[in-house]
C-alpha cells in the first residue's frame, strides 16, 4: 500500500488489563523513566533530565523494537520529553526530541481507560509521526499493538506481585 509521504502517519492501539483497576495501572504508565520494566523490546530506559513523571522531564530509551535508520543493525534509541500529565483523565503525552530511528515530529499519548466489558481497564497508545523512509505504517502499528499487549501482561504480573507482597 502506497502512502502519501506528505501526510502524517497516525495510529492507535489498545490492550486490556484484566482484574486491574485504572488506579492500579496509572502509576505504572506514569512511571516515565522505567518503561523498560514493562516494555519487552526496550533494553534500557532512564531519566536524563528533570523529575520522573513531571512535564518537561526527558528519558533515554534504547532497544530493538524498531531498527535504527542507518541500517547498521545498531541499537535503536530515542530521547523523549514528557509534555503533559493528566492525573484526572489518566493520560500522558510525550514527544521525541532526538532518535536514530528516522522519526521526525513524533508525538504520542498513553491513556488508561475504563473497560465496560470486564472488571479491568484498557491501555490506549496513540501516535502521530511524519512518514519514515523504510517503514510501512501498518507494520509500525502492528509493532505498537504487539508491544502494548506484552506490556499489559507485564503490568498485570507486576500488580499481582505488588498485591501479594502486601
Backbone as numpy.savetxt, mean C-alpha at the origin, in Angstrom:
# Nx Ny Nz CAx CAy CAz Cx Cy Cz
-3.81 -4.85 -24.82 -4.66 -3.67 -24.82 -3.76 -2.42 -24.82
-3.95 -1.56 -25.80 -3.17 -0.31 -25.90 -3.79 0.75 -24.98
-2.91 1.49 -24.33 -3.38 2.59 -23.49 -2.84 3.89 -24.03
-3.63 4.92 -23.89 -3.17 6.26 -24.23 -2.13 6.66 -23.19
-0.90 6.91 -23.63 0.18 7.21 -22.70 0.03 8.59 -22.06
-1.00 9.35 -22.44 -1.21 10.67 -21.84 -2.25 10.63 -20.73
-3.00 9.54 -20.68 -4.05 9.42 -19.67 -3.48 8.77 -18.41
-3.85 9.30 -17.23 -3.37 8.71 -15.97 -3.97 7.33 -15.78
-3.16 6.47 -15.22 -3.64 5.14 -14.85 -4.24 5.23 -13.45
-5.38 4.59 -13.28 -6.00 4.52 -11.96 -6.42 3.09 -11.69
-6.27 2.68 -10.44 -6.68 1.34 -10.07 -7.17 1.33 -8.64
-8.00 0.34 -8.32 -8.52 0.19 -6.95 -8.72 -1.31 -6.70
-8.20 -1.76 -5.57 -8.37 -3.16 -5.17 -8.85 -3.18 -3.72
-9.44 -4.31 -3.32 -9.87 -4.43 -1.93 -9.66 -5.86 -1.45
-9.62 -6.00 -0.13 -9.44 -7.31 0.49 -10.25 -7.34 1.78
-10.85 -8.50 2.07 -11.64 -8.66 3.29 -10.75 -9.14 4.43
-10.99 -8.59 5.60 -10.41 -9.11 6.83 -11.56 -9.68 7.63
-11.52 -10.98 7.88 -12.61 -11.63 8.60 -12.33 -11.55 10.11
-13.38 -11.38 10.87 -13.25 -11.32 12.34 -12.26 -10.27 12.81
-12.12 -9.22 12.04 -11.23 -8.11 12.37 -12.04 -6.83 12.25
-12.09 -6.06 13.32 -12.85 -4.82 13.27 -12.02 -3.72 12.60
-12.71 -2.69 12.16 -12.01 -1.53 11.58 -11.04 -0.96 12.60
-11.47 -0.93 13.87 -10.63 -0.36 14.93 -9.37 -1.18 15.17
-9.42 -2.49 14.90 -8.23 -3.33 15.02 -7.30 -3.15 13.81
-7.89 -3.00 12.63 -7.10 -2.93 11.39 -6.44 -1.56 11.20
-7.10 -0.49 11.60 -6.61 0.86 11.31 -5.20 1.14 11.84
-4.87 0.80 13.09 -3.51 1.09 13.56 -2.42 0.41 12.72
-2.72 -0.75 12.16 -1.74 -1.46 11.33 -1.57 -0.76 9.99
-2.66 -0.25 9.43 -2.58 0.50 8.17 -1.84 1.82 8.41
-2.15 2.46 9.52 -1.56 3.77 9.83 -0.07 3.66 10.19
0.42 2.47 10.48 1.82 2.23 10.85 2.69 2.36 9.60
2.83 3.58 9.12 3.40 3.91 7.81 4.84 3.41 7.64
5.64 3.45 8.69 7.05 3.07 8.59 7.28 1.56 8.65
6.24 0.77 8.88 6.42 -0.67 9.06 5.61 -1.51 8.06
5.41 -0.99 6.87 4.65 -1.71 5.85 5.27 -3.07 5.55
6.58 -3.19 5.63 7.27 -4.45 5.33 6.82 -5.60 6.24
6.30 -5.29 7.42 5.82 -6.34 8.33 4.56 -7.00 7.78
3.86 -6.29 6.90 2.57 -6.77 6.42 2.52 -7.00 4.91
3.42 -6.37 4.17 3.38 -6.49 2.71 4.47 -7.47 2.26
4.07 -8.63 1.71 4.99 -9.75 1.53 6.20 -9.52 0.61
6.08 -8.73 -0.44 7.21 -8.57 -1.36 8.10 -7.39 -1.01
7.85 -6.78 0.13 8.63 -5.64 0.58 9.69 -6.13 1.57
10.95 -6.04 1.17 12.03 -6.53 2.03 12.28 -5.59 3.20
12.14 -4.29 2.95 12.41 -3.32 4.01 11.55 -2.09 3.85
11.29 -1.44 4.96 10.55 -0.18 4.99 10.92 0.50 6.29
11.35 1.75 6.21 11.68 2.48 7.43 11.55 3.97 7.20
11.39 4.69 8.30 11.24 6.14 8.23 12.57 6.82 7.95
12.53 7.82 7.08 13.73 8.62 6.80 13.51 10.09 7.18
12.26 10.45 7.50 11.97 11.83 7.88 10.66 11.86 8.65
10.62 12.64 9.71 9.37 12.87 10.44 9.00 11.75 11.38
7.79 11.85 11.93 7.27 10.87 12.89 6.28 9.94 12.20
6.39 8.64 12.51 5.55 7.61 11.91 4.06 7.97 12.07
3.32 7.93 10.95 1.89 8.18 10.97 1.49 9.64 10.97
2.49 10.55 10.93 2.19 11.98 10.90 2.35 12.52 9.49
1.39 13.32 8.99 1.53 13.89 7.65 2.89 14.58 7.48
3.49 14.36 6.33 4.79 14.93 6.03 5.94 13.95 6.25
5.69 12.86 7.00 6.76 11.89 7.22 7.05 11.16 5.90
8.28 10.68 5.77 8.71 9.99 4.55 9.30 8.63 4.93
8.90 7.60 4.16 9.45 6.27 4.35 10.24 5.85 3.12
11.20 4.96 3.34 11.96 4.33 2.27 11.51 2.88 2.22
11.10 2.42 1.03 10.66 1.04 0.84 11.50 0.39 -0.25
11.86 -0.87 -0.06 12.59 -1.61 -1.09 12.08 -3.04 -1.11
11.99 -3.59 -2.32 11.50 -4.95 -2.45 11.53 -5.42 -3.88
10.67 -6.41 -4.17 10.73 -7.06 -5.47 9.39 -7.12 -6.20
8.38 -6.40 -5.71 7.05 -6.56 -6.32 6.97 -5.99 -7.72
7.61 -4.87 -7.95 7.60 -4.25 -9.29 9.05 -4.05 -9.69
9.43 -4.52 -10.88 10.85 -4.43 -11.27 11.31 -2.99 -11.40
12.60 -2.78 -11.12 13.16 -1.44 -11.30 13.15 -1.10 -12.78
13.05 0.18 -13.09 12.90 0.60 -14.48 14.20 0.48 -15.27
15.33 0.35 -14.58 16.58 0.23 -15.33 16.81 -1.18 -15.85
15.91 -2.12 -15.47 15.95 -3.46 -16.03 17.15 -4.29 -15.62
17.91 -3.82 -14.67 19.13 -4.54 -14.29 18.85 -5.67 -13.30
17.60 -5.82 -12.89 17.28 -6.83 -11.91 17.59 -6.36 -10.49
17.99 -5.10 -10.37 18.29 -4.58 -9.04 16.99 -4.42 -8.25
17.14 -4.32 -6.95 15.98 -4.16 -6.06 15.26 -2.86 -6.41
13.94 -2.93 -6.47 13.16 -1.71 -6.70 12.97 -0.99 -5.37
12.98 0.34 -5.41 12.84 1.13 -4.18 12.01 2.38 -4.46
11.48 2.93 -3.38 10.74 4.20 -3.48 10.84 4.94 -2.16
10.73 6.25 -2.24 10.56 7.10 -1.07 9.15 7.66 -1.17
8.39 7.52 -0.08 6.97 7.89 -0.09 6.66 8.82 1.07
5.93 9.90 0.75 5.55 10.90 1.75 4.08 10.72 2.12
3.82 10.67 3.42 2.45 10.60 3.92 1.85 12.00 3.78
0.81 12.12 2.97 0.21 13.42 2.68 -0.90 13.76 3.68
-1.73 12.78 4.00 -2.88 13.04 4.88 -3.25 11.78 5.64
-3.70 11.96 6.88 -4.20 10.87 7.72 -5.54 11.31 8.29
-6.55 10.47 8.13 -7.88 10.79 8.64 -8.31 9.68 9.60
-8.19 9.94 10.89 -8.54 8.94 11.90 -10.05 8.72 12.01
-10.85 9.65 11.52 -12.31 9.49 11.59 -12.79 8.56 10.48
-12.38 8.83 9.23 -12.83 7.95 8.15 -11.80 6.85 7.83
-10.78 6.71 8.68 -9.81 5.62 8.59 -9.17 5.51 7.21
-8.54 6.62 6.79 -7.87 6.61 5.49 -6.55 7.37 5.59
-5.65 7.00 4.71 -4.41 7.76 4.58 -4.07 7.89 3.11
-3.41 8.99 2.79 -3.01 9.26 1.41 -1.52 9.50 1.41
-0.84 8.91 0.41 0.59 9.14 0.30 0.98 9.31 -1.17
2.18 9.84 -1.38 2.69 10.05 -2.73 4.14 9.59 -2.79
4.58 9.19 -3.97 5.98 8.85 -4.16 6.73 10.13 -4.47
7.85 10.32 -3.78 8.67 11.49 -4.04 9.93 11.13 -4.82
10.30 9.83 -4.83 11.45 9.36 -5.60 11.34 7.85 -5.72
11.85 7.27 -6.82 11.81 5.81 -6.99 12.66 5.41 -8.19
12.95 4.12 -8.30 13.65 3.60 -9.47 12.77 2.66 -10.28
11.45 2.79 -10.10 10.48 1.91 -10.75 9.95 2.54 -12.04
10.08 3.85 -12.16 9.55 4.53 -13.33 8.24 5.25 -13.07
7.76 5.22 -11.81 6.52 5.91 -11.46 6.76 7.41 -11.43
5.86 8.14 -12.11 5.85 9.61 -12.04 4.46 10.03 -11.59
4.42 11.03 -10.76 3.14 11.58 -10.30 2.26 10.50 -9.67
2.82 9.73 -8.74 2.12 8.63 -8.09 1.45 9.09 -6.80
0.16 8.80 -6.67 -0.61 9.06 -5.46 -1.40 7.81 -5.10
-1.52 7.55 -3.82 -2.23 6.36 -3.39 -3.02 6.64 -2.12
-4.14 5.94 -1.96 -4.97 6.06 -0.76 -5.27 4.67 -0.24
-5.13 4.49 1.08 -5.54 3.25 1.73 -6.65 3.59 2.71
-7.70 2.75 2.69 -8.85 2.99 3.56 -9.26 1.69 4.25
-9.81 1.83 5.43 -10.40 0.70 6.15 -11.90 0.98 6.20
-12.68 0.06 5.65 -14.12 0.25 5.49 -14.90 -0.85 6.21
-16.16 -0.57 6.50 -17.05 -1.59 7.05 -17.33 -2.63 5.98
-17.50 -3.87 6.41 -17.91 -4.94 5.50 -19.28 -5.41 5.97
-20.31 -5.05 5.23 -21.68 -5.37 5.63 -21.99 -6.86 5.52
-21.14 -7.62 4.78 -21.39 -9.05 4.58 -20.84 -9.92 5.70
-20.01 -9.36 6.56 -19.40 -10.17 7.61 -19.16 -9.32 8.85
-18.60 -9.95 9.88 -18.27 -9.19 11.09 -16.81 -8.73 11.00
-16.31 -8.57 9.80 -14.95 -8.09 9.59 -14.96 -6.70 8.97
-13.92 -6.40 8.22 -13.82 -5.10 7.56 -13.15 -5.28 6.20
-13.07 -4.21 5.45 -12.44 -4.22 4.13 -11.26 -3.28 4.11
-10.19 -3.69 3.44 -9.09 -2.80 3.11 -9.28 -2.40 1.66
-9.11 -1.13 1.38 -9.21 -0.65 0.00 -7.95 0.15 -0.31
-7.33 -0.13 -1.46 -6.10 0.53 -1.87 -6.32 1.04 -3.28
-6.26 2.35 -3.44 -6.44 2.94 -4.78 -5.19 3.73 -5.12
-4.94 3.86 -6.42 -3.76 4.60 -6.85 -4.03 5.30 -8.17
-3.27 6.35 -8.41 -3.27 7.06 -9.69 -1.81 7.36 -10.01
-1.41 7.07 -11.24 -0.01 7.24 -11.64 0.04 7.53 -13.14
1.03 8.30 -13.56 1.24 8.46 -14.99 1.65 7.11 -15.55
1.25 6.78 -16.80 1.62 5.50 -17.40 3.13 5.24 -17.29
3.47 3.96 -17.09 4.86 3.57 -16.90 5.30 2.71 -18.07
6.33 3.15 -18.74 6.87 2.40 -19.87 7.31 1.02 -19.40
6.91 0.00 -20.14 7.29 -1.37 -19.80 6.31 -2.08 -18.88
5.31 -1.35 -18.37 4.28 -1.97 -17.53 2.93 -1.85 -18.22
2.02 -2.72 -17.85 0.65 -2.71 -18.35 -0.27 -2.48 -17.15
-1.21 -1.56 -17.28 -2.09 -1.20 -16.16 -2.73 -2.44 -15.53
-3.26 -3.35 -16.32 -3.94 -4.54 -15.78 -2.99 -5.38 -14.94
-1.72 -5.50 -15.37 -0.73 -6.25 -14.60 -0.43 -5.55 -13.28
-0.37 -4.23 -13.32 -0.10 -3.45 -12.11 -1.25 -3.63 -11.11
-2.48 -3.54 -11.59 -3.65 -3.73 -10.72 -3.63 -5.14 -10.13
-3.27 -6.14 -10.94 -3.20 -7.52 -10.46 -2.16 -7.64 -9.34
-1.00 -6.99 -9.50 0.04 -7.03 -8.45 -0.48 -6.41 -7.16
-1.20 -5.29 -7.27 -1.78 -4.64 -6.09 -2.80 -5.58 -5.44
-3.64 -6.21 -6.26 -4.68 -7.11 -5.75 -4.05 -8.26 -4.96
-3.09 -8.95 -5.57 -2.44 -10.08 -4.91 -1.74 -9.62 -3.64
-1.01 -8.51 -3.73 -0.31 -7.99 -2.56 -1.24 -7.65 -1.42
-2.39 -7.04 -1.75 -3.34 -6.64 -0.70 -4.00 -7.86 -0.06
-4.28 -8.91 -0.85 -4.86 -10.14 -0.28 -3.89 -10.73 0.74
-2.61 -10.79 0.38 -1.59 -11.34 1.29 -1.41 -10.44 2.51
-1.47 -9.12 2.29 -1.36 -8.17 3.39 -2.52 -8.37 4.38
-3.73 -8.58 3.87 -4.90 -8.79 4.73 -4.71 -10.04 5.59
-4.18 -11.12 5.00 -3.94 -12.34 5.77 -2.91 -12.11 6.86
-1.83 -11.39 6.54 -0.80 -11.09 7.54 -1.38 -10.23 8.67
-2.23 -9.27 8.31 -2.85 -8.42 9.33 -3.76 -9.23 10.23
-4.55 -10.15 9.65 -5.42 -11.01 10.47 -4.59 -11.82 11.45
-3.48 -12.41 10.96 -2.60 -13.20 11.82 -2.02 -12.34 12.95
-1.60 -11.12 12.60 -1.01 -10.22 13.59 -2.04 -9.86 14.66
-3.28 -9.59 14.26 -4.33 -9.21 15.20 -4.68 -10.38 16.12
-4.72 -11.62 15.56 -4.97 -12.80 16.38 -3.85 -12.99 17.39
-2.60 -12.81 16.96 -1.44 -12.94 17.86 -1.49 -11.91 18.97
-1.85 -10.66 18.63 -1.95 -9.60 19.63 -3.04 -9.94 20.66
-4.17 -10.44 20.15 -5.29 -10.75 21.04 -4.94 -11.92 21.97
-4.24 -12.92 21.46 -3.91 -14.08 22.29 -2.81 -13.76 23.30
-2.02 -12.71 23.01 -0.95 -12.32 23.93 -1.49 -11.56 25.14
-2.73 -11.08 25.04 -3.31 -10.28 26.12 -3.90 -11.17 27.20
